[in-house]
């Protein structure tokens, strides 16, 4: 099973919660919004991979200790470690060949342009739950509390 990561950057502006989503321009998930992340490299831990992928895809720099482990997402061919992040270095994310960054107020997240499972688990992890999510082809099957 392949290992991957996703990071969702969150910030408050005037008491309104915003989430950073990247519009995927190529590869797996092209045409959808998602958090930033990707596959682990050989010998890499999920938290190190999450920080590396965020920097490669957005030019935002995070510290491992600032990542909050929020979920583990099981798909048909992957296991994805999902993190929330409230602190990073870099004022604005930068568009790359792979992702175009967009900040959305939480109330305006474009669920219709994301994987169907995202609308189930993202709401719950932002509310503070830690989850184990089983999804097939982006559709949620089961969401259970994650016991660490």
Phi, psi and omega in degrees: 000132179287146178254138180213174179224157169220136175239130174250113177276133182233142175211156175254135173230117182051047177066014176251129179280129176243148176236137177270122175237144176257134175274118186284121185263346180202165175073199182301127180086010180308134178088004180241156170269145178200175171286181181263138179169190181171195185284150174285143173272162182305128178081001184269143173273159181302320182293320177295318179297320180299315179295316180297312182297320177301315180293317181297322187267342184226345185070013171275141183249123181242161173253142180307318184293346178270350178286138174248115180293124188242328184197159167237126187248118179260125174248189182290332181229007184216163169232121187244127178268124187250131182235152168252148182219128179249345183231135178199168174257140182117126184287313185228138174292152183248139177292138177238179178298334185264323188226143173247117186280143177215130174269131178237135167299144182309321181290351183238022177301131183279070184305326182292347179247024181231171174298142182302323181295335182301320183293338179278306189273329182296316177304318185287322180287326176295329177284356175109357179283149169252130190232154165249119186242132175248122183224143176239123181053039176082359180257131183292140176248308182215140170235119178238154173301141179268127176255116181269000000 
